[in-house]
Amino acid sequence: MSASSGGASLVRILTLLSALWLGDCGPGLYLASLRPAVRAVDRAREAGAEERATYDYYFALAHLDKAREEAAESAFQDAADHARVAREHAESAEAASRAAEPAP
């Protein structure tokens, strides 16, 4: 076996490993979207959004549940999209809730 054929084999192996690694980005994309969404929902709840900004808060919860459902079915792009929507509405719910807080 010559050195050049060994080098070619190594290149093929590295290419295959790279393709396998990059093909597994779906769960990472979902998790990167899920964490901020969960934190945003928690902040909205702490701000009283369950009572002061019910539409956005419960819309965020519904999308968070749907994100988890899609991830369970390995539909990671859809899951990430639902997590993004959940985060956006949770942030709106938190802002609305804080704006509706009674003055001290």
BELBELRA-V748728 format. One line per field, one symbol per residue. psi: psi as a letter, one per 40 degrees, with the letter a starting at -180 (. if undefined). A space follows every 50 residues. Layout:
psi->???
This chain:
psi->hiddddddddddddddddddddefedddddddddddddddddddddefdd ddfdddddddddddddddddddefgdddddddddddddddddddddddde iii.
